[in-house]
Amino acid sequence: MQDFSRAVTRALGRAVPFDGVCLLTIDPATLLPTGEIVEDGLPAAAMIRLTEIELREPDFNKFTALARADQPTASLSDATAGDLDRSLRQRELRRPSGFADELRAVLSGTSGTWGALTLLREARSPHFTPAEVRFVASLAGALADGLRRAALIGDAVDGGGGDTGLLVLAADGTVEMANPAAGRWLDELGAGDRPGGHLPLAVRAAASRARAAAADEANDADGRDDGGPAARLARARIRTPAGRWVVVRGSLLGDGPGSRVAVLLEAARPPELAPLIADAYGFTERERLVTELVARGFPTSEIAGRLHLSAYTVQDHLKSIFEKSGTGSRGDLVARLFFDHYAPRLTADGTTSLPRPE
């Protein structure tokens, strides 16, 4: 991701000069940030307050608003009619750090919104021009596709902070083989290399489900093919004490009750986090959909229209969501989702540690 960020800044800098840059990766399901790369931008100490403003307080050119706009790119000088201090983040954070205008772009493509880009100019530099804003907007789709590829390739290589772990379990559940990455995941889960009976429940469950799926396939009386090898796959999810979500996948190797099971452990990728959040709070499927739309910044009327519900029904769902998540407003809900489920990923990537809201 660092290489992608450097390539983007080099290419953009030739056409649109800037003094600082921040590239965010975003969960396409909820539009909440999952990582950031900052070059010559705001100091690390300012990022906590910047995140709070973005998620909980009104301001100009918020990413959720840009994602729904006809043009996903805008300058702060244009949005404030040249009075930059109308922006809360400008007054509190950016001006004291020596910055003036900023250009924000949401990076969306056909597969969703994968990131956001902020270009910064210092007080001595001119404001961004409409032509520069349009130029960056013209590149948003291509940048989104590049960011998606970089994110998925990076996750495949390092699993979001650790390699993909591989365990091979014998028929009795004992570990026959484990690669070093699997050992690291088990250590993080508090299991180490203990015998199979003491493996994390999610690992044992994935293996059991894979065996059960294969048995169901073999016992199918009418001989239908219900998916072949895919039917033998099973998935479970677990959160480590460090706050990271791990996806555990089990697959039967061979046929028969004595076959071994391969279990993969890897960090949850951004698009997988939304259902994990639903599981964590006990949200129903409808409540999960409402939560995703709230995180995207949609008002009640638009949520109702998209889900073909009445506004009263949406409010009922929101009441239940607030109760289950221990929040009292939309802003509190979005902040809770970020600090509970996304901030740990940023911390794992070496960026600023963000406290949970009170």
LINGIUR-V713121 format. One record per pair of residues at least 6 apart in sequence whose C-alpha atoms are under 8 Angstrom apart, sorted by the first residue. I is the first residue (numbers start at 0). J is the second residue. Records with the same first field share a line. If there is no record, write none. Layout:
# LINGIUR-V713121
I = J + J
This chain:
# LINGIUR-V713121
0 = 146 + 149 + 150 + 153
1 = 36
3 = 145 + 146 + 149
4 = 22 + 36
7 = 142
8 = 20
11 = 135
14 = 131
15 = 131
17 = 118 + 119 + 120
18 = 39 + 40 + 118 + 119 + 120 + 121
19 = 37 + 38 + 39 + 40 + 118 + 119 + 120
20 = 37 + 38 + 39 + 40 + 116 + 117 + 118 + 119
21 = 35 + 36 + 37 + 38 + 40 + 116 + 117 + 118
22 = 35 + 36 + 37 + 114 + 115 + 116 + 117
23 = 32 + 33 + 34 + 35 + 36 + 114 + 115 + 116
24 = 32 + 33 + 34 + 35 + 113 + 114 + 115 + 146
25 = 31 + 32 + 33 + 34 + 112 + 113 + 114 + 115 + 269
26 = 32 + 33 + 112 + 113 + 114 + 269 + 270 + 272
27 = 111 + 112 + 113 + 269 + 270
28 = 269 + 270 + 273 + 291
29 = 273 + 291 + 292 + 294 + 295
30 = 63 + 112 + 294 + 295
31 = 294 + 337 + 341
32 = 114 + 337 + 341
33 = 269 + 341 + 342 + 344 + 345
34 = 344 + 345 + 348 + 350
35 = 345 + 350
40 = 119
41 = 92 + 93 + 96
42 = 96
43 = 351
44 = 351
45 = 92
46 = 351
47 = 351 + 353 + 354
49 = 88 + 92
51 = 334
52 = 58 + 87 + 88
53 = 61 + 62
54 = 330 + 333 + 334
55 = 330 + 331 + 333 + 334
56 = 330
57 = 87
58 = 86 + 87 + 88
59 = 75 + 78 + 79 + 86
60 = 73 + 74 + 75 + 78 + 103
62 = 103 + 104 + 105 + 115
63 = 294 + 295 + 296
64 = 296
65 = 71 + 72 + 73 + 104 + 105
66 = 105 + 107 + 112
70 = 136
71 = 104 + 105 + 106 + 136 + 139
72 = 102 + 103 + 104 + 105 + 132 + 133 + 135 + 136
73 = 102 + 103 + 104 + 132
74 = 100 + 101 + 102 + 103 + 127 + 132
75 = 81 + 83 + 100 + 101 + 102 + 103
76 = 82 + 83 + 100 + 101 + 126 + 127
79 = 85 + 86
83 = 89 + 90 + 99 + 100
84 = 90
89 = 99
93 = 99
94 = 122
97 = 121 + 122
98 = 119 + 120 + 121 + 122
99 = 119 + 120 + 121 + 122 + 124 + 126
100 = 119 + 120 + 121 + 122 + 125 + 126 + 127
101 = 117 + 118 + 119 + 120 + 126 + 127
102 = 117 + 118 + 119 + 127 + 132
103 = 115 + 116 + 117 + 118
104 = 115 + 116 + 117 + 135 + 136 + 139
105 = 112 + 114 + 115 + 116 + 139
106 = 112 + 113 + 114 + 115 + 116 + 139 + 140 + 142 + 143
107 = 113 + 114 + 139 + 140 + 143 + 144
108 = 139 + 140 + 141 + 143 + 144
109 = 140
112 = 143
113 = 143 + 144 + 146 + 147
114 = 143 + 146
120 = 126
151 = 268
153 = 159
154 = 266 + 268
155 = 162 + 163
156 = 162
157 = 163
158 = 265 + 266
159 = 265 + 266 + 267 + 268 + 344 + 348
160 = 266 + 347 + 348
161 = 180 + 183 + 184 + 265 + 266
162 = 180 + 265
163 = 180 + 181 + 263 + 264 + 265 + 266
164 = 177 + 178 + 179 + 180 + 181 + 182 + 183 + 184 + 262 + 263 + 264 + 265
165 = 176 + 177 + 178 + 180 + 181 + 261 + 262 + 263 + 264
166 = 174 + 175 + 176 + 177 + 178 + 181 + 261 + 262 + 263
167 = 174 + 175 + 176 + 177 + 259 + 260 + 261 + 262
168 = 174 + 175 + 176 + 195 + 206 + 259 + 260 + 261 + 262
169 = 175 + 257 + 258 + 259 + 260
170 = 256 + 257 + 258 + 259 + 260
172 = 195 + 196 + 203
173 = 194 + 195 + 196
174 = 194 + 195
181 = 263 + 264
182 = 191 + 192
183 = 191
184 = 264
185 = 191 + 192 + 198 + 199
186 = 192
187 = 239 + 240 + 241
188 = 199 + 239 + 240
190 = 197 + 198 + 199
195 = 203
196 = 203
201 = 235 + 236 + 237 + 247
202 = 235 + 247 + 249 + 262
204 = 235
205 = 233 + 234 + 235 + 247 + 248 + 249 + 262
206 = 233 + 249 + 250 + 251 + 260 + 261 + 262
208 = 232 + 233 + 249
209 = 231 + 232 + 233 + 249 + 250 + 251 + 260
210 = 231 + 250 + 251 + 256 + 260
211 = 231
212 = 230 + 231 + 232 + 233
213 = 230 + 231 + 251 + 254
214 = 255 + 256
216 = 224 + 225 + 227 + 230
231 = 249 + 250 + 251
232 = 248 + 249 + 250 + 251
233 = 248 + 249 + 250
234 = 246 + 247 + 248 + 249
235 = 246 + 247 + 248
236 = 244 + 245 + 246 + 247 + 275
237 = 244 + 245 + 246 + 247
238 = 244 + 245
239 = 245
241 = 343
242 = 339 + 340 + 343
243 = 266 + 340 + 343 + 344
244 = 266 + 267 + 272 + 275
245 = 264 + 265 + 266 + 267
246 = 264 + 265 + 266 + 267
247 = 262 + 263 + 264 + 265
248 = 262 + 263 + 264
249 = 260 + 261 + 262 + 263
250 = 260 + 261 + 262
251 = 258 + 259 + 260 + 261
252 = 258 + 259 + 260 + 261
253 = 259
272 = 340
273 = 287 + 291
274 = 287
276 = 336 + 340
277 = 283 + 284 + 286 + 287
280 = 323 + 324
281 = 323
282 = 320 + 323
285 = 316
286 = 316 + 317 + 320
289 = 302 + 313 + 316 + 317
290 = 317 + 320
292 = 302
293 = 302 + 329 + 333
294 = 333
299 = 310 + 313 + 314
300 = 310
302 = 308 + 313
303 = 309 + 310 + 312 + 313
321 = 327 + 328 + 332
324 = 332 + 335
326 = 332 + 335
334 = 356
335 = 355 + 356
338 = 353 + 354 + 355 + 356
339 = 355
342 = 352 + 353
343 = 352
345 = 351 + 352
346 = 352 + 353
